[in-house]
Amino acid sequence: MKSFFQLVFLFAFAVACVNESDTDPNEGLPFDGTGYRPIYASADEIAKVEIIAAKPLANPGKIYTLDQYLFINESGEGIHIVDNADPRNPKNLSFVAIKGNYDIAAKDKFLYADNMSNLLVFDITDPKAPKLVKTVPNVVPVKNYPPFDRVYFECVDSKKGVVTGWEKVPMSRRPNCRR
């Protein structure tokens, strides 16, 4: 009986010593013929921020409210501004085009948005016409891999520009990069 407890203790000790980093979470990851391809933009394209006509929501993210207005993130593309004074009939007013925008926040009369690694600050005293008042460079960490786990993707080539998003596409062979 004593040797049984020693064996159980030895087994428990051995299992406790295995570090998660020692195992590859993608080991045996099947390749289904698809993967993610980076979407590139130039530094000039990323820096360009403009207010354009309203457009339909396609891939909405976070939503912030301020008074009667909704600020809805369009993942990777920018921010929809919606007048929600009549919740039964919201009016899509405009769109703030911001490449690489995935996160927003609002406080008082300011709207904060990421623009790849930069933080943009907008004065939204008049939410129909936000004004860019400040750009804080290189404060947001940028990851050069898709925001999904257990996927294959084309490795990033920095010579092609900056990655602003990812698209799932058919691939004839398994890419070298995986997450």
VOLUMTI-591418 format. One record per residue: residue in three letters; x, y, z of N, C-alpha, C, O in turn. Coordinates in pm, 1 decimal. Layout:
% VOLUMTI-591418
R   fidren        n.x        n.y        n.z       ca.x       ca.y       ca.z        c.x        c.y        c.z        o.x        o.y        o.z
R      ALA          X          Y          Z          X          Y          Z          X          Y          Z          X          Y          Z
...
//
This chain:
% VOLUMTI-591418
R   fidren        n.x        n.y        n.z       ca.x       ca.y       ca.z        c.x        c.y        c.z        o.x        o.y        o.z
R      MET       82.9     -119.0        0.0        0.0        0.0        0.0       87.5      125.5        0.0       55.2      225.2      -64.5
R      LYS      199.5      118.5       74.1      290.9      231.6       81.6      347.6      264.0      -57.4      360.2      381.0      -93.3
R      SER      381.4      162.0     -134.2      436.2      185.8     -268.3      330.2      244.6     -362.0      363.6      319.5     -453.8
R      PHE      202.0      210.9     -339.3       94.5      268.8     -419.6       88.2      420.0     -398.8       78.5      495.1     -495.8
R      PHE       93.6      465.6     -273.6       90.7      608.6     -243.9      215.4      678.3     -297.6      208.0      792.0     -344.2
R      GLN      327.5      611.7     -291.5      450.1      669.7     -347.1      436.9      686.8     -498.5      481.1      787.3     -554.2
R      LEU      376.5      588.7     -564.4      356.4      595.6     -709.0      260.2      709.4     -745.1      285.0      783.8     -840.0
R      VAL      151.5      723.0     -670.2       54.6      831.1     -693.2      122.5      966.2     -670.8      104.7     1058.7     -750.1
R      PHE      200.3      977.5     -562.7      271.6     1102.0     -534.2      369.9     1135.3     -646.9      377.5     1250.2     -690.4
R      LEU      444.2     1036.6     -693.6      540.6     1056.4     -801.3      470.4     1101.8     -928.6      519.3     1191.5     -997.2
R      PHE      356.0     1041.1     -961.3      278.7     1079.1    -1079.4      229.2     1223.1    -1066.1      242.1     1301.4    -1160.2
R      ALA      173.1     1259.0     -951.1      122.2     1394.4     -928.5      235.0     1496.5     -938.1      216.8     1604.5     -994.3
R      PHE      350.7     1462.6     -883.7      466.1     1551.3     -889.9      510.6     1572.1    -1035.0      541.2     1684.4    -1074.9
R      ALA      514.2     1465.2    -1113.2      556.6     1473.7    -1253.7      459.0     1558.7    -1334.5      501.9     1638.8    -1417.5
R      VAL      329.2     1542.7    -1311.9      228.7     1621.5    -1384.2      239.2     1767.9    -1345.8      225.1     1855.2    -1431.4
R      ALA      263.5     1796.2    -1220.0      274.7     1934.8    -1174.3      395.6     2004.9    -1234.2      396.6     2127.7    -1242.1
R      CYS      495.2     1932.5    -1275.6      616.9     1991.4    -1330.6      605.0     2025.3    -1479.0      693.0     2091.8    -1533.6
R      VAL      498.7     1981.3    -1544.8      481.6     2011.9    -1686.8      433.6     2155.2    -1698.6      330.3     2191.3    -1642.1
R      ASN      506.2     2235.1    -1770.1      474.0     2374.9    -1791.0      389.5     2386.7    -1916.6      416.2     2318.3    -2015.4
R      GLU      286.9     2473.3    -1914.6      203.0     2490.9    -2032.7      284.3     2534.5    -2153.1      251.1     2498.2    -2265.9
R      SER      389.9     2611.7    -2131.8      470.7     2658.5    -2243.7      549.1     2544.0    -2307.8      602.5     2559.3    -2417.6
R      ASP      556.3     2427.8    -2238.8      625.7     2312.6    -2296.4      541.3     2242.9    -2401.9      594.1     2166.8    -2483.0
R      THR      410.1     2268.1    -2401.7      322.2     2202.4    -2497.6      278.1     2303.0    -2602.0      251.0     2418.7    -2569.8
R      ASP      270.7     2259.9    -2726.3      229.0     2346.2    -2837.1       77.4     2336.7    -2851.4       26.2     2230.0    -2885.2
R      PRO        3.2     2446.7    -2826.2     -142.9     2441.0    -2835.8     -190.3     2413.2    -2977.5     -304.8     2372.2    -2997.1
R      ASN     -104.3     2434.7    -3077.2     -141.9     2410.6    -3216.0      -98.6     2273.2    -3265.7     -117.2     2240.3    -3382.8
R      GLU      -41.3     2193.8    -3177.1        1.9     2059.2    -3216.8     -118.1     1985.3    -3273.8     -222.3     1974.5    -3209.2
R      GLY     -102.5     1935.2    -3393.7     -211.9     1861.9    -3457.5     -320.4     1952.4    -3512.5     -429.1     1904.1    -3544.2
R      LEU     -294.7     2083.0    -3525.2     -393.6     2176.1    -3578.4     -422.9     2139.0    -3723.3     -333.8     2146.6    -3807.9
R      PRO     -546.3     2099.0    -3753.2     -576.6     2057.9    -3890.4     -581.0     2177.8    -3984.8     -619.1     2287.9    -3945.2
R      PHE     -541.9     2155.4    -4108.9     -547.1     2259.3    -4211.3     -668.6     2231.7    -4299.2     -674.7     2128.6    -4366.1
R      ASP     -765.0     2322.9    -4299.2     -889.1     2302.1    -4373.6     -890.1     2368.2    -4511.5     -994.8     2376.6    -4575.6
R      GLY     -773.0     2415.5    -4557.3     -766.1     2479.1    -4689.3     -790.1     2628.4    -4685.3     -793.5     2693.5    -4789.8
R      THR     -806.9     2684.2    -4564.9     -823.2     2828.9    -4552.0     -721.9     2881.8    -4451.7     -667.8     2808.0    -4369.4
R      GLY     -698.5     3010.1    -4461.3     -609.3     3077.3    -4367.8     -635.7     3226.3    -4374.2     -719.5     3272.1    -4451.8
R      TYR     -565.2     3300.4    -4293.8     -584.8     3445.4    -4290.0     -471.0     3515.2    -4362.2     -353.8     3482.3    -4344.2
R      ARG     -508.3     3612.3    -4444.1     -412.4     3691.4    -4519.7     -414.8     3833.4    -4463.1     -522.0     3889.3    -4440.1
R      PRO     -296.0     3891.9    -4440.4     -293.6     4028.8    -4388.2     -342.2     4128.6    -4492.2     -319.5     4111.7    -4612.0
R      ILE     -409.1     4232.3    -4445.0     -450.0     4344.6    -4528.8     -353.4     4457.5    -4495.2     -342.8     4499.0    -4379.8
R      TYR     -283.8     4506.3    -4595.9     -179.5     4606.7    -4575.6     -227.3     4746.1    -4614.3     -316.8     4762.3    -4697.3
R      ALA     -165.7     4845.7    -4552.4     -186.1     4985.7    -4588.8      -53.4     5057.5    -4570.3       32.4     5014.8    -4492.9
R      SER      -38.6     5167.4    -4643.1       83.0     5247.7    -4628.5       69.5     5337.6    -4506.0      -40.6     5356.3    -4454.1
R      ALA      178.7     5391.8    -4460.9      177.6     5482.8    -4345.0       89.0     5604.4    -4373.2       20.8     5653.4    -4283.2
R      ASP       89.7     5653.3    -4497.7        5.5     5768.3    -4534.1     -143.1     5733.2    -4525.7     -223.9     5813.7    -4479.5
R      GLU     -178.5     5612.5    -4570.4     -318.1     5569.4    -4563.9     -364.6     5557.7    -4418.9     -478.0     5592.8    -4386.4
R      ILE     -277.2     5508.9    -4333.1     -313.4     5492.7    -4192.3     -332.0     5627.6    -4124.7     -421.9     5644.0    -4042.2
R      ALA     -248.9     5722.7    -4158.4     -255.3     5854.8    -4095.7     -378.3     5934.5    -4140.1     -419.5     6028.2    -4071.8
R      LYS     -436.2     5897.6    -4253.2     -551.1     5971.6    -4307.7     -677.2     5939.9    -4226.9     -720.7     5824.9    -4220.3
R      VAL     -734.7     6042.7    -4166.0     -858.1     6031.1    -4089.9     -955.5     6130.7    -4149.7     -923.2     6248.8    -4162.3
R      GLU    -1075.2     6084.5    -4187.0    -1171.4     6175.9    -4246.4    -1313.7     6142.5    -4205.7    -1346.6     6027.7    -4176.0
R      ILE    -1397.8     6245.9    -4204.9    -1539.5     6228.5    -4177.3    -1607.4     6216.6    -4313.7    -1595.0     6305.2    -4398.3
R      ILE    -1678.9     6106.3    -4333.8    -1745.9     6083.8    -4461.4    -1894.1     6057.9    -4437.9    -1940.2     6054.3    -4323.8
R      ALA    -1967.1     6040.0    -4545.5    -2110.5     6012.9    -4535.5    -2135.1     5883.1    -4459.0    -2050.6     5793.7    -4455.2
R      ALA    -2251.0     5876.0    -4399.6    -2289.9     5755.7    -4325.8    -2287.6     5635.6    -4417.9    -2316.4     5646.2    -4537.1
R      LYS    -2253.0     5521.1    -4361.1    -2255.5     5395.8    -4436.4    -2312.3     5287.5    -4346.9    -2310.5     5300.9    -4224.5
R      PRO    -2363.3     5179.1    -4406.7    -2423.7     5073.8    -4324.8    -2321.0     5001.4    -4238.1    -2203.8     4990.4    -4274.2
R      LEU    -2366.6     4953.0    -4124.9    -2280.3     4874.9    -4036.9    -2255.9     4737.9    -4100.4    -2349.5     4673.4    -4147.5
R      ALA    -2130.7     4694.2    -4101.3    -2096.7     4564.0    -4158.7    -2036.4     4471.5    -4053.8    -2072.3     4354.0    -4046.3
R      ASN    -1944.5     4524.4    -3972.6    -1876.4     4443.2    -3872.4    -1861.2     4525.7    -3744.2    -1749.9     4562.2    -3706.2
R      PRO    -1974.3     4554.9    -3677.4    -1968.6     4644.2    -3561.5    -1897.7     4583.4    -3442.6    -1897.9     4462.0    -3422.0
R      GLY    -1836.3     4672.5    -3364.1    -1766.4     4632.9    -3242.4    -1828.5     4703.0    -3123.3    -1948.4     4690.9    -3098.2
R      LYS    -1746.3     4776.4    -3050.0    -1791.7     4843.6    -2928.8    -1888.0     4957.5    -2959.9    -1884.1     5017.8    -3067.1
R      ILE    -1975.7     4985.1    -2861.5    -2071.9     5094.1    -2872.7    -2057.6     5182.5    -2749.9    -2055.5     5133.5    -2637.0
R      TYR    -2047.8     5313.6    -2772.4    -2049.0     5410.2    -2662.6    -2162.6     5506.8    -2684.8    -2196.8     5538.8    -2798.6
R      THR    -2222.2     5554.1    -2573.9    -2330.1     5651.2    -2583.4    -2286.0     5781.8    -2517.1    -2210.5     5782.7    -2419.9
R      LEU    -2334.9     5889.3    -2572.3    -2315.9     6020.4    -2512.8    -2440.3     6100.5    -2546.5    -2468.0     6128.2    -2663.2
R      ASP    -2514.3     6137.2    -2444.5    -2642.7     6203.9    -2463.2    -2728.6     6117.0    -2554.8    -2753.9     6000.5    -2524.2
R      GLN    -2773.0     6173.0    -2666.2    -2860.1     6098.1    -2757.9    -2782.4     6028.8    -2869.5    -2842.7     5970.9    -2959.8
R      TYR    -2650.8     6034.1    -2864.4    -2569.4     5982.0    -2974.5    -2506.5     5846.6    -2941.0    -2470.7     5818.3    -2826.7
R      LEU    -2494.6     5765.1    -3044.4    -2423.9     5638.2    -3034.6    -2297.7     5648.2    -3119.1    -2300.6     5701.7    -3229.9
R      PHE    -2187.9     5596.9    -3067.0    -2062.0     5587.9    -3140.4    -2033.5     5438.5    -3151.1    -2005.5     5372.1    -3051.4
R      ILE    -2040.9     5386.9    -3273.3    -2029.8     5242.4    -3295.9    -1904.6     5213.8    -3377.1    -1888.7     5262.2    -3489.1
R      ASN    -1816.4     5134.6    -3318.6    -1692.5     5097.9    -3387.0    -1721.9     5001.2    -3501.1    -1793.3     4902.5    -3482.9
R      GLU    -1667.1     5029.7    -3617.6    -1667.9     4937.1    -3732.0    -1528.9     4876.0    -3733.8    -1431.9     4942.3    -3770.5
R      SER    -1519.4     4752.5    -3695.0    -1391.5     4687.3    -3668.5    -1290.1     4704.2    -3781.5    -1309.6     4656.1    -3893.2
R      GLY    -1180.5     4774.5    -3748.6    -1071.4     4795.6    -3842.5    -1089.8     4912.5    -3936.1     -997.2     4947.2    -4009.5
R      GLU    -1209.2     4976.0    -3935.9    -1240.2     5078.8    -4035.8    -1269.5     5216.8    -3979.4    -1236.5     5316.9    -4043.0
R      GLY    -1331.5     5225.1    -3860.2    -1364.6     5357.2    -3807.4    -1484.4     5355.4    -3714.6    -1511.8     5255.7    -3647.9
R      ILE    -1556.5     5469.3    -3711.4    -1663.9     5487.6    -3613.6    -1787.7     5546.6    -3680.0    -1780.9     5649.2    -3747.7
R      HIS    -1901.5     5479.4    -3659.2    -2031.2     5530.5    -3704.5    -2083.6     5626.3    -3597.4    -2071.1     5599.6    -3477.9
R      ILE    -2142.4     5737.8    -3641.1    -2206.6     5830.6    -3547.5    -2355.6     5825.6    -3577.6    -2399.2     5853.7    -3689.2
R      VAL    -2433.9     5788.7    -3474.3    -2577.2     5767.5    -3491.6    -2652.9     5854.6    -3392.5    -2622.0     5855.6    -3273.3
R      ASP    -2753.3     5928.5    -3442.9    -2842.1     6006.5    -3356.9    -2953.1     5911.8    -3312.5    -3031.2     5862.9    -3394.1
R      ASN    -2958.5     5887.0    -3182.8    -3054.7     5792.6    -3128.1    -3159.8     5863.2    -3042.7    -3211.3     5805.5    -2946.9
R      ALA    -3192.2     5990.1    -3077.8    -3292.8     6064.8    -3002.3    -3425.8     5990.2    -3003.9    -3498.3     5989.7    -2904.3
R      ASP    -3457.6     5927.7    -3116.2    -3576.3     5843.4    -3127.6    -3526.7     5700.1    -3147.9    -3494.8     5661.8    -3260.5
R      PRO    -3519.6     5619.8    -3040.0    -3464.8     5484.4    -3051.7    -3537.8     5395.7    -3152.4    -3481.8     5296.9    -3199.8
R      ARG    -3662.0     5430.2    -3185.2    -3734.9     5352.1    -3285.5    -3694.6     5390.2    -3427.6    -3723.8     5318.7    -3523.5
R      ASN    -3627.1     5504.1    -3438.9    -3586.8     5551.8    -3570.8    -3447.9     5617.2    -3562.3    -3436.1     5738.2    -3581.6
R      PRO    -3341.9     5538.1    -3533.4    -3207.5     5597.1    -3524.4    -3161.5     5647.7    -3660.5    -3193.8     5589.5    -3764.0
R      LYS    -3085.7     5756.7    -3658.7    -3037.6     5816.4    -3783.6    -2885.4     5805.8    -3789.0    -2814.7     5862.1    -3705.5
R      ASN    -2837.0     5733.2    -3888.2    -2693.5     5717.9    -3909.8    -2644.5     5848.6    -3972.6    -2674.5     5876.9    -4088.6
R      LEU    -2569.1     5928.3    -3895.9    -2530.9     6062.4    -3940.6    -2405.8     6065.3    -4027.5    -2405.6     6124.5    -4135.4
R      SER    -2300.0     6001.5    -3980.2    -2173.5     6008.0    -4053.0    -2082.3     5894.0    -4008.9    -2115.3     5815.3    -3920.3
R      PHE    -1968.2     5888.5    -4073.2    -1870.3     5784.4    -4043.2    -1733.2     5849.8    -4034.7    -1694.8     5925.8    -4123.6
R      VAL    -1659.4     5820.5    -3928.2    -1522.5     5869.4    -3913.5    -1431.8     5755.7    -3959.9    -1416.3     5655.6    -3890.0
R      ALA    -1372.4     5771.5    -4077.1    -1287.8     5666.7    -4135.5    -1150.3     5669.4    -4068.4    -1076.6     5767.4    -4079.0
R      ILE    -1117.3     5560.1    -3999.2     -989.6     5546.4    -3928.3     -938.0     5405.7    -3955.5     -992.6     5308.4    -3903.6
R      LYS     -833.8     5394.4    -4036.2     -774.6     5262.3    -4063.3     -718.2     5203.1    -3934.1     -657.3     5273.2    -3853.2
R      GLY     -739.5     5074.0    -3917.0     -683.5     5005.4    -3801.0     -749.6     5041.1    -3670.1     -687.1     5029.9    -3564.6
R      ASN     -876.2     5084.6    -3674.1     -948.4     5120.6    -3551.9    -1028.1     5000.7    -3501.0    -1116.1     4949.8    -3570.4
R      TYR     -996.6     4955.9    -3379.3    -1066.1     4842.5    -3319.6    -1126.2     4875.4    -3184.0    -1207.9     4799.0    -3132.5
R      ASP    -1087.2     4988.1    -3125.4    -1132.4     5017.8    -2990.3    -1167.1     5165.5    -2979.7    -1101.2     5250.6    -3039.6
R      ILE    -1270.7     5194.7    -2903.1    -1311.3     5333.0    -2879.7    -1353.0     5348.0    -2733.6    -1385.4     5250.6    -2665.7
R      ALA    -1351.2     5472.2    -2687.6    -1402.0     5506.9    -2555.2    -1445.9     5652.2    -2561.6    -1394.6     5729.7    -2642.2
R      ALA    -1540.0     5688.5    -2477.4    -1588.0     5826.3    -2472.7    -1598.1     5869.6    -2327.5    -1640.5     5793.7    -2240.4
R      LYS    -1557.8     5994.0    -2304.2    -1571.4     6051.1    -2170.9    -1586.7     6200.8    -2186.4    -1513.6     6265.5    -2261.4
R      ASP    -1684.7     6255.2    -2112.9    -1717.2     6396.7    -2122.0    -1742.1     6431.8    -2267.8    -1831.3     6374.6    -2330.5
R      LYS    -1665.9     6523.6    -2321.9    -1685.8     6565.8    -2461.5    -1572.3     6518.3    -2551.3    -1541.2     6581.7    -2652.1
R      PHE    -1509.9     6405.0    -2513.7    -1399.2     6352.8    -2593.6    -1424.9     6207.3    -2632.1    -1477.9     6128.0    -2554.3
R      LEU    -1385.7     6176.3    -2753.1    -1391.8     6040.2    -2804.9    -1249.0     5995.9    -2831.0    -1172.0     6067.2    -2895.3
R      TYR    -1213.8     5878.2    -2781.0    -1078.6     5824.3    -2796.7    -1086.9     5703.0    -2888.9    -1174.9     5618.2    -2874.5
R      ALA     -993.9     5696.5    -2983.5     -994.3     5585.2    -3078.7     -851.3     5545.0    -3111.6     -762.4     5629.3    -3123.6
R      ASP     -830.9     5413.3    -3126.0     -698.3     5369.0    -3169.2     -690.5     5378.3    -3321.3     -789.6     5361.0    -3392.2
R      ASN     -570.7     5405.7    -3368.1     -539.4     5415.1    -3510.8     -407.6     5341.0    -3526.3     -300.3     5401.2    -3531.1
R      MET     -418.7     5207.4    -3534.1     -302.2     5119.9    -3527.4     -232.5     5144.1    -3393.3     -291.5     5115.9    -3289.1
R      SER     -110.1     5194.8    -3392.3      -39.6     5214.1    -3265.1      -65.0     5351.9    -3204.5      -17.9     5380.9    -3094.6
R      ASN     -138.4     5436.1    -3274.8     -162.8     5573.2    -3227.4     -297.0     5583.4    -3155.1     -389.2     5506.0    -3180.3
R      LEU     -305.2     5680.9    -3064.7     -430.0     5712.3    -2997.1     -478.2     5846.4    -3050.5     -405.5     5945.7    -3045.8
R      LEU     -601.4     5848.9    -3101.6     -660.3     5972.8    -3153.3     -761.1     6025.5    -3052.1     -836.0     5948.7    -2991.7
R      VAL     -762.3     6158.3    -3034.3     -856.4     6221.8    -2943.0     -940.4     6319.4    -3025.0     -887.2     6408.8    -3090.8
R      PHE    -1073.0     6301.0    -3020.2    -1166.5     6386.5    -3093.3    -1248.4     6468.3    -2995.2    -1290.5     6417.8    -2891.1
R      ASP    -1271.0     6594.9    -3028.6    -1365.4     6678.2    -2954.5    -1502.6     6650.6    -3015.6    -1524.7     6674.2    -3134.4
R      ILE    -1593.6     6601.0    -2933.7    -1727.1     6570.3    -2983.8    -1832.0     6660.8    -2918.6    -1944.3     6618.4    -2891.3
R      THR    -1792.7     6787.3    -2894.1    -1889.0     6884.3    -2844.0    -2008.1     6887.6    -2939.3    -2123.1     6893.7    -2895.8
R      ASP    -1980.1     6883.5    -3069.0    -2083.2     6866.4    -3171.0    -2061.6     6727.5    -3231.7    -1981.0     6712.8    -3323.6
R      PRO    -2132.4     6625.2    -3181.8    -2108.3     6489.1    -3228.5    -2130.3     6469.7    -3378.8    -2077.8     6375.0    -3437.2
R      LYS    -2207.2     6558.5    -3441.1    -2229.0     6547.2    -3585.5    -2102.6     6581.6    -3663.4    -2086.1     6538.9    -3777.6
R      ALA    -2013.6     6658.7    -3601.7    -1890.6     6702.0    -3668.6    -1772.6     6692.1    -3571.4    -1723.4     6794.7    -3524.4
R      PRO    -1727.0     6571.7    -3541.0    -1614.1     6558.7    -3447.8    -1487.1     6619.3    -3505.9    -1465.3     6616.7    -3627.0
R      LYS    -1404.0     6674.0    -3418.0    -1279.1     6736.7    -3461.3    -1162.4     6665.7    -3395.2    -1158.3     6649.7    -3273.3
R      LEU    -1067.6     6623.6    -3478.0     -946.7     6561.1    -3426.0     -864.6     6669.3    -3357.2     -824.8     6767.0    -3420.7
R      VAL     -838.8     6652.2    -3226.4     -764.9     6754.6    -3152.4     -625.5     6709.8    -3111.8     -539.6     6792.5    -3081.5
R      LYS     -602.9     6577.9    -3111.1     -470.8     6532.2    -3069.2     -445.2     6390.5    -3121.0     -535.6     6307.2    -3127.2
R      THR     -321.2     6366.5    -3157.4     -274.5     6232.5    -3191.6     -156.6     6200.7    -3101.1      -57.6     6273.7    -3098.3
R      VAL     -168.1     6091.7    -3027.6      -59.8     6048.2    -2940.4        3.0     5925.8    -3008.5      -58.6     5819.4    -3014.4
R      PRO      125.6     5941.2    -3059.9      185.6     5831.6    -3137.1      238.7     5717.4    -3050.7      283.8     5737.4    -2937.9
R      ASN      231.6     5598.7    -3106.9      294.5     5477.2    -3051.7      260.2     5445.5    -2906.5      349.3     5418.7    -2826.0
R      VAL      131.7     5448.5    -2873.2       92.1     5413.2    -2736.2       13.8     5281.9    -2729.6       -2.6     5224.5    -2621.9
R      VAL      -33.8     5235.2    -2843.4     -112.5     5112.2    -2847.6      -26.1     5001.3    -2906.7       24.5     5016.4    -3018.0
R      PRO       -7.8     4889.8    -2835.0       72.8     4780.9    -2891.8        2.2     4719.8    -3013.0     -119.2     4699.0    -3011.4
R      VAL       78.8     4691.6    -3116.7       24.8     4632.8    -3239.3       75.8     4490.2    -3251.1      195.2     4464.2    -3236.0
R      LYS      -16.4     4397.8    -3278.5       19.8     4256.3    -3293.5       13.9     4220.4    -3441.1      -81.8     4254.8    -3510.5
R      ASN      115.9     4151.7    -3488.0      120.6     4112.8    -3628.4       73.8     3969.2    -3648.5      140.0     3888.9    -3714.2
R      TYR      -41.1     3939.3    -3590.8     -106.2     3811.0    -3613.8     -256.3     3830.8    -3596.0     -299.5     3925.6    -3530.5
R      PRO     -336.3     3740.5    -3654.8     -482.4     3756.8    -3647.5     -533.6     3748.9    -3504.4     -470.6     3686.8    -3418.8
R      PRO     -647.0     3811.2    -3478.6     -704.1     3808.4    -3343.1     -784.6     3681.1    -3315.9     -886.5     3685.5    -3247.1
R      PHE     -739.5     3569.5    -3369.2     -806.9     3441.5    -3350.8     -704.9     3338.8    -3303.2     -585.9     3350.7    -3332.3
R      ASP     -751.2     3239.1    -3230.6     -663.5     3131.3    -3184.3     -677.2     3010.6    -3275.8     -780.2     2990.2    -3340.1
R      ARG     -570.4     2930.9    -3280.0     -567.5     2804.8    -3353.1     -602.1     2822.7    -3500.3     -689.5     2754.4    -3553.7
R      VAL     -531.2     2916.9    -3565.9     -551.7     2941.6    -3708.7     -416.5     2950.4    -3779.3     -313.8     2980.6    -3718.5
R      TYR     -420.2     2923.3    -3907.8     -303.9     2943.9    -3992.8     -317.6     3079.4    -4060.3     -428.4     3125.1    -4088.5
R      PHE     -202.1     3144.2    -4086.2     -205.7     3272.7    -4154.5      -75.7     3296.4    -4229.5       28.8     3240.2    -4196.8
R      GLU      -85.5     3382.6    -4332.8       34.7     3422.8    -4405.8      120.9     3505.9    -4312.4       70.9     3594.5    -4243.1
R      CYS      248.7     3477.7    -4310.7      339.8     3555.5    -4226.7      343.6     3699.9    -4276.8      335.3     3725.1    -4397.0
R      VAL      356.0     3793.1    -4184.6      357.7     3935.3    -4217.7      488.6     3972.3    -4286.5      596.8     3931.7    -4244.1
R      ASP      476.1     4050.7    -4394.1      591.1     4102.4    -4467.7      589.7     4254.0    -4452.5      513.1     4321.7    -4521.0
R      SER      672.6     4308.2    -4364.3      671.2     4451.8    -4334.0      705.0     4537.7    -4455.8      676.9     4657.5    -4456.0
R      LYS      764.7     4478.5    -4559.0      795.0     4554.8    -4680.4      668.2     4592.4    -4757.2      669.9     4684.6    -4838.7
R      LYS      559.0     4521.4    -4731.4      432.0     4547.8    -4800.1      351.4     4658.1    -4733.2      251.9     4703.6    -4789.7
R      GLY      391.4     4702.1    -4615.1      319.4     4806.3    -4542.7      287.6     4761.5    -4401.9      352.5     4672.5    -4346.8
R      VAL      186.9     4824.4    -4344.7      144.1     4796.1    -4207.6       14.8     4715.0    -4214.0      -73.6     4745.1    -4294.2
R      VAL        3.8     4613.3    -4130.6     -115.6     4529.8    -4129.1     -229.8     4604.8    -4060.1     -217.9     4645.3    -3944.5
R      THR     -341.1     4622.9    -4133.1     -457.5     4691.3    -4076.9     -573.0     4596.6    -4048.6     -671.0     4635.1    -3984.8
R      GLY     -561.8     4472.8    -4095.8     -668.4     4376.5    -4073.5     -632.0     4241.7    -4133.5     -522.2     4222.0    -4185.6
R      TRP     -726.6     4150.1    -4124.8     -705.0     4013.4    -4174.5     -829.1     3967.3    -4247.7     -941.3     3998.6    -4207.8
R      GLU     -808.0     3891.0    -4357.4     -920.1     3833.2    -4428.9     -899.6     3683.0    -4441.9     -788.8     3636.2    -4468.0
R      LYS    -1007.7     3608.4    -4423.4     -999.3     3462.4    -4436.0    -1015.9     3428.6    -4583.6    -1112.5     3469.4    -4648.0
R      VAL     -919.7     3353.3    -4635.6     -919.2     3320.5    -4778.1     -881.9     3173.5    -4798.1     -818.2     3112.3    -4712.4
R      PRO     -923.0     3117.3    -4913.5     -877.5     2982.0    -4945.0     -727.4     2983.0    -4973.9     -676.2     3078.0    -5033.1
R      MET     -658.2     2879.2    -4933.0     -513.8     2869.1    -4957.2     -482.9     2730.4    -5010.5     -533.2     2630.2    -4959.5
R      SER     -399.3     2725.7    -5114.1     -368.1     2597.6    -5177.4     -272.7     2513.5    -5093.3     -270.5     2390.9    -5105.0
R      ARG     -194.0     2579.1    -5008.7     -104.9     2503.1    -4919.5     -103.8     2567.4    -4781.9     -139.3     2683.9    -4764.5
R      ARG      -62.8     2489.3    -4687.5      -61.1     2533.0    -4548.5       40.3     2646.2    -4530.8      156.6     2629.6    -4567.4
R      PRO       -0.8     2761.0    -4475.4       94.5     2871.0    -4450.2      194.0     2832.5    -4341.3      169.8     2741.4    -4262.1
R      ASN      305.5     2903.3    -4339.2      411.2     2875.6    -4239.7      379.0     2927.3    -4101.3      432.6     2876.9    -4002.6
R      CYS      292.4     3027.1    -4091.9      263.2     3086.3    -3961.8      131.1     3032.5    -3907.3       36.6     3006.4    -3981.7
R      ARG      127.9     3016.9    -3775.7        5.7     2972.6    -3709.7        2.4     3029.8    -3569.7      105.0     3066.4    -3512.3
R      ARG     -115.8     3036.3    -3517.7     -136.0     3093.3    -3383.9     -228.3     3002.5    -3307.3     -260.0     3030.0    -3191.6
//
